[in-house]
Amino acid sequence: MKDKSKIDKLIVFLPNWIGDAVLSLPAIYRIRELFPIAQISVTGLPHVTELFKEYPYIDKIIVPPVKNQKTDLLPAANELRKSGFDLAILLPNSLRSAIIARLAGIPLRCGYNRDGRGYS
């Protein structure tokens, strides 16, 4: 496993519901504590990412292009691939998030240990 001091860029996949996103705020705060010098980005639906615009523990918000959530996996993955993330933290219980992270070529992915979201 990659040493956490070598993780320069990480992305947190946000839940799709506002209430769940609010509950993720302490997790992101803790991620910042664990990776104080890493660039931390979040990605999610536009109405959820609005919550994070003034949140001081993230550096960047990425809203992937979404026309049809079922078919827009490749455009979303291509958008993330450009950033060269070292780690993806998948908060949603979503196979879609796991597929996007894998297609984006993010080498370390952490999340629920099911449906492709566990440690790999």
C-alpha positions in Angstrom: 0.0 0.0 0.0 1.2 3.5 -0.8 2.5 5.4 2.2 0.0 8.1 3.2 2.8 10.7 3.1 3.0 10.0 -0.7 -0.6 10.7 -1.3 -0.6 14.1 -3.0 -4.1 14.2 -4.4 -7.2 12.5 -3.2 -10.9 12.8 -4.1 -13.9 12.1 -1.9 -17.1 10.9 -3.7 -20.0 12.6 -1.9 -23.4 11.0 -1.1 -26.3 12.1 -3.4 -28.5 13.2 -0.5 -28.1 16.6 1.3 -28.6 15.0 4.7 -26.0 12.3 4.1 -23.6 15.0 2.7 -24.0 17.0 5.9 -23.1 13.9 7.9 -19.9 13.5 5.8 -18.5 16.9 6.9 -16.8 15.4 10.0 -15.3 12.6 7.8 -13.8 15.1 5.5 -12.4 17.1 8.4 -10.7 13.9 9.6 -9.4 13.2 6.1 -7.8 16.6 6.2 -6.2 15.8 9.6 -4.8 12.6 8.2 -3.6 14.2 4.9 -2.7 17.8 5.9 -0.7 18.6 2.8 -2.6 16.7 0.2 -4.9 18.3 -2.3 -8.4 17.2 -1.3 -11.2 17.4 -3.9 -14.8 16.4 -3.6 -17.1 15.3 -6.4 -20.9 14.9 -6.5 -24.1 16.1 -7.8 -24.4 19.9 -8.2 -27.0 20.4 -5.5 -24.8 18.5 -3.0 -21.5 20.1 -3.9 -23.1 23.6 -3.2 -22.8 22.6 0.5 -19.0 22.4 0.2 -18.3 25.8 -1.5 -17.2 27.5 1.7 -15.9 24.4 3.5 -12.3 25.1 4.5 -11.0 21.5 4.5 -11.3 20.9 0.8 -9.3 22.4 -2.1 -11.4 21.7 -5.1 -14.9 20.8 -6.1 -15.5 18.7 -9.3 -19.0 18.4 -10.7 -18.8 15.7 -13.4 -20.8 16.2 -16.6 -24.1 14.5 -16.1 -26.8 14.1 -18.8 -27.9 10.6 -17.9 -26.5 9.1 -14.7 -26.7 5.6 -16.1 -24.6 6.2 -19.2 -22.3 9.1 -18.3 -19.7 6.9 -16.6 -16.9 7.5 -19.1 -17.2 11.3 -19.3 -17.1 11.4 -15.5 -14.2 9.0 -15.3 -12.3 10.9 -18.0 -12.8 14.2 -16.1 -11.3 12.7 -13.0 -8.5 10.9 -14.8 -7.0 14.2 -15.9 -6.4 15.2 -12.3 -4.2 12.1 -11.5 -5.7 11.3 -8.1 -3.7 8.9 -5.8 -6.7 7.9 -3.6 -10.5 7.9 -4.0 -12.6 7.7 -0.8 -16.1 6.5 -1.8 -18.7 7.6 0.7 -21.8 6.6 -1.2 -23.1 3.1 -1.1 -23.0 3.2 -4.9 -21.7 0.8 -7.6 -21.6 3.8 -10.0 -19.1 5.6 -7.8 -16.9 2.5 -7.7 -17.0 2.1 -11.5 -16.1 5.7 -12.1 -13.2 5.6 -9.7 -11.8 2.4 -11.3 -12.3 3.8 -14.9 -10.6 7.0 -13.8 -7.5 4.9 -13.0 -7.3 6.0 -9.4 -4.9 3.4 -7.9 -6.2 3.3 -4.3 -9.9 3.2 -3.7 -11.5 2.9 -0.3 -15.2 2.5 0.5 -17.7 -0.1 1.5 -16.1 -3.5 0.9 -18.7 -4.6 -1.6 -19.6 -4.0 -5.3 -16.0 -3.0 -6.2 -15.7 -0.3 -3.5 -13.3 -2.1 -1.1 -9.5 -1.9 -0.8 -7.8 -2.8 -4.1 
